[in-house]
Amino acid sequence: MATTGATAAPKRRWRVSEQTRWGYIFLLPWIIGFVVFTAGPMLASFYLSFTKYNVIRAPQFIGLRNYELMLDDRRIPLSLLNTAFYALLHVPGVIIFSLLLAMLLLRVGRSSGAFRTAFYLPNVTPAVAVGTLFLLLLAGNGLINQVLGVFGIDGPNWLTDPTWVKPGIVLMSWWTLGATVVIYFAALRNVPVELYEAAQIDGANAWAQFKSITLPYISGAIFFTVIVNTIASLQIFAEVYTMFFGGKSGAGQEAALFYTIYLFQKAFADLDFGYASAMGWLLFVIILVITLIQVRLSNRFVFYAGDSR
Amino acid sequence: MLTKRTTAALSVALVLAVGACSGDNSGASPAASAGGASAPAESAGESAAASGGAPSAGGAAISGKLLVDSKYGCKPIPCTPGEGGADEIGTTRVDIFAEQYPDVELEFTEKDFDPATFLTSVAAGDPPDVVRISRDIFGTYVAEGALEPLGDCISKFGIDMSQYREPAVAAVTVGDQVYGIPEFYDSRILMINDSVVEDSGLTTADVDTADWTKLTDVAKKMSKTEGGKLTRIGFDPKLPEFLPLWAKANGASIISDDGKTSQLEDPKVIEALQYAVSLVTEQAPGPEFNDFKANGPGGKDFFGPENQFAADTLGAMPMEQWYLNVLANNSPDEKISFAPFKDKQGNPISLSGGSALAIPASAKNKDAACEYIRVLTLPDTWYAAAKVRADKRAADGEAFTGVYSGNKLADEKIFGELVNEQTAGAYYPGVQLTLETADTAFSLPPNAAAEEFTRIWQAAVVKVLTEGADAAQTLTQADQEAQDAIDAAQQ
């Protein structure tokens, strides 16, 4: 087919419907907040990570020096290992206990609202108050050891024995699993009842029903909570700082030196904001990698109802 | 290529991770000792206001806004008693300055020193004119250029530095420059529980830190265990905080006099740590000892009537003198003896601490700030504040064991006129001993990595104490880390 010379390509006009325009206008407060309070500081911290900066004097560019120093800093791997230890105990614990509680809540009928409120209350309790509360509970003669004593167990020194400091912190962290419980509860309620009925007719026992129906249907929620709890556990700060670093009592307790606490010390005690920024970026990369791995793995395990892919 | 789900998950990760990177300025706030802001005293020739500013001791007209990084809490100034966020030692001194300089518009941050707040205010170009910082961390702020050298202030306003206690001045002097004026002053003495000593078949004279072998025996004799659990501490060496004191007792210092060289690997420091830790472990394993100290009977009510002395769960310990006041008001009838902490040669030694008032380098009203600092640390100002407290305590039927300032002349006046056997009760010997040993105290020299240095050596002590780590190896490693930190901070 012959063509008659070059025909000018039709100009594509970027047209935005009025609805879309209004959508962006309504989004604007968040976008401004994100740019000013999140993206901006993030970019700034990236630059600062290549500087020596104490806030008082102008940043002095030192290239990769902060990152090199991190390689030689014993407290970087120490605090990362502490944090990883915590995350590896905290996340599975939260997932398992939350799921158990959510399944129990399904069975209590109308009063589940009261229980949900009770489970969620610790989440709205200030972290400093939680830390202080657990200082009392985890004391050698505190409630937890008293309960263990009832079973003939001589409880450890949760607050002063380096071996037991992190397990104690994990115990404390399980106190605030209410948010995960609520998510699981909502997900469980969305599992179609007819599937269970069909399974029962087919003779499936409770475990088979849980494995083949419940778990796949709530796998999306589990995936979400795994990611969110993992990120939160890698950032734990306030409770632990209150318990072990807020006063003189916990001074020097390296078993509780989590990564964000060390980052805070470098920034606000040692006034080394450049180094702290570099630490922040290392944490960001670690979280990114862990999340990517989780996302990759999720392709095998997560089932989205209605997803035709 | 990223799927939608991947992108969504990464977005969540990004936002949450940035949350971590952006930090949180809650928490850390190394407040110094008791009291709030400071206040000035009258001195001859300093009269009231004139329009355009009152003449100060230095002859400069003092007026304008003066932002003080401290608590006060009463408005208007002078303060109406009972309304304040600071105690009477703070408000009285501020009121004296305010009366003397009515043209100075005083404003307070109403909080203790917080590094994050201070730094951001400096960065924002709106720093306080006066800051009150613990002398322990002073060196860091000097090294970072945050504080003004006070040479001009001292000469212009005629501040007599000889009136301040030397260890306190040393802690705020870097090179030949003074960067702060000492405010409060802590020192340490031994507090000995007579009933525990008696119960152990000992005398108070047996509790002697000069004889380390004997002290170990005494600690073991005074401690008690039941069912394999510690029920009474015989002697608490106060680790990790008091390592510098034990090192000094052994003839060493954990840092050089110029604050530039870590000496944690000094064999005498190592020996001191080994000994102090052994004092603990001869009584109970480190973690158990620390838990009992913090949470056991008495320990849990350290500031109350069920303290360790009242509960007889402690034989003896070195302690800051402010605890005399706690005991005097909570356990007035408790029989407690006092002794100096001695080095191995038998000489009394003590470790001093406390706060200092300083002027940020970028302060806007430096003349007023200097005069404020001068007036607040004058003997008459201190005396006036101490008098208010003494009267208040007397009216409330409470004991008064004194106010310990960094000003020798002030202390002479306060303790000469306001504190006696009647006001301090059974704790008066402790007061007298504190005053006697105050001048034997030493302070750690300011160093550029003050907080990090402290964290490093305290972590080393805790490691040896609670994990049974080798003291020599641990302190050697800590020494290297500390030196690196000091070197980096000085660059």
Contacts between the chains, C-beta under 8 A, distances in Angstrom:
chain1	res1	chain2	res2	distance
A	37	B	22	7.9
A	38	B	15	6.7
A	38	B	18	5.2
A	38	B	22	7.5
A	41	B	18	7.6
A	41	B	21	7.8
A	41	B	22	5.5
A	42	B	18	5.0
A	42	B	21	6.6
A	42	B	22	7.7
A	45	B	21	5.6
A	45	B	22	7.7
A	52	B	491	7.6
A	54	B	119	7.7
A	54	B	144	4.9
A	55	B	119	4.2
A	55	B	120	7.0
A	55	B	122	6.8
A	55	B	123	4.8
A	56	B	119	6.6
A	56	B	122	5.4
A	56	B	123	6.9
A	56	B	144	5.4
A	56	B	145	5.8
A	56	B	146	5.1
A	56	B	361	7.9
A	57	B	144	7.4
A	57	B	145	6.2
A	69	B	488	7.8
A	74	B	477	7.8
A	74	B	481	6.9
A	128	B	26	7.6
A	139	B	291	6.7
A	139	B	294	7.4
A	139	B	295	3.7
A	139	B	300	7.8
A	140	B	288	7.2
A	140	B	291	3.9
A	140	B	292	6.7
A	140	B	295	5.5
A	140	B	296	7.2
A	141	B	295	6.0
A	141	B	296	6.8
A	142	B	295	7.0
A	157	B	287	4.2
A	157	B	288	5.9
A	157	B	290	7.5
A	157	B	291	4.4
A	159	B	291	6.2
A	159	B	294	7.4
A	159	B	295	7.6
A	160	B	286	7.5
A	160	B	287	4.2
A	160	B	288	7.6
A	160	B	290	4.1
A	160	B	291	4.6
A	160	B	294	7.5
A	160	B	466	6.3
A	161	B	287	3.7
A	161	B	291	7.9
A	161	B	466	6.5
A	162	B	287	7.6
A	162	B	463	7.9
A	162	B	466	5.5
A	162	B	467	5.4
A	227	B	9	5.9
A	227	B	12	6.4
A	227	B	13	7.0
A	228	B	12	7.0
A	228	B	16	7.4
A	231	B	12	7.5
A	231	B	13	6.1
A	231	B	16	4.4
A	231	B	17	6.6
A	232	B	16	7.2
A	234	B	20	7.3
A	235	B	16	7.2
A	235	B	17	7.7
A	235	B	19	6.7
A	235	B	20	4.1
A	237	B	20	7.9
A	237	B	24	6.3
A	238	B	24	7.1
A	238	B	26	6.8
A	238	B	27	7.2
A	241	B	27	5.0
A	241	B	28	7.7
A	242	B	27	7.3
A	245	B	27	7.5
A	245	B	28	7.5
A	246	B	27	6.1
A	246	B	28	7.8
A	248	B	241	6.4
A	249	B	294	5.8
A	251	B	240	6.2
A	251	B	241	7.2
A	251	B	455	7.6
A	251	B	458	4.8
A	251	B	462	7.4
A	252	B	240	5.3
A	252	B	455	7.0
A	252	B	458	3.6
A	252	B	459	4.1
A	252	B	460	7.6
A	252	B	461	6.2
A	252	B	462	3.7
A	252	B	463	7.7
A	253	B	459	7.8
A	253	B	462	6.0
A	254	B	459	5.1
A	254	B	462	7.1
A	254	B	463	6.8
A	260	B	20	5.7
A	263	B	20	7.8
A	263	B	23	7.3
A	264	B	23	6.3
A	264	B	24	7.0
A	264	B	27	7.3
A	264	B	28	7.1
A	265	B	28	7.8
A	265	B	451	7.5
A	265	B	452	7.7
A	265	B	455	6.9
A	267	B	23	6.0
A	268	B	23	7.4
A	268	B	25	6.6
A	268	B	28	5.8
A	268	B	115	5.1
A	268	B	116	4.9
A	268	B	119	7.8
A	269	B	28	6.2
A	269	B	115	6.6
A	269	B	451	4.2
A	269	B	452	7.1
A	269	B	455	7.6
A	270	B	140	7.4
A	270	B	449	6.7
A	270	B	451	6.0
A	270	B	452	4.8
A	270	B	485	7.6
A	270	B	489	7.4
A	271	B	115	7.1
A	271	B	119	6.9
A	271	B	140	6.4
A	271	B	144	5.5
A	272	B	488	7.8
A	276	B	23	7.5
A	277	B	21	7.5
A	280	B	20	6.8
A	280	B	21	3.3
A	280	B	22	8.0
A	280	B	23	7.9
A	281	B	21	7.1
A	283	B	17	6.6
A	283	B	20	5.8
A	283	B	21	6.7
A	284	B	14	7.9
A	284	B	17	4.5
A	284	B	18	7.2
A	284	B	20	7.7
A	284	B	21	6.1
A	287	B	13	5.5
A	287	B	16	7.4
A	287	B	17	4.4
A	287	B	20	7.8
A	288	B	10	7.1
A	288	B	13	5.9
A	288	B	14	7.6
A	288	B	17	7.1
A	291	B	9	5.7
A	291	B	10	6.4
A	291	B	12	7.8
A	291	B	13	4.0
A	292	B	6	7.6
A	292	B	10	7.3
A	294	B	9	7.4
A	295	B	5	6.8
A	295	B	6	4.9
A	295	B	9	4.8
A	295	B	10	7.5
A	298	B	5	7.5
A	298	B	9	8.0
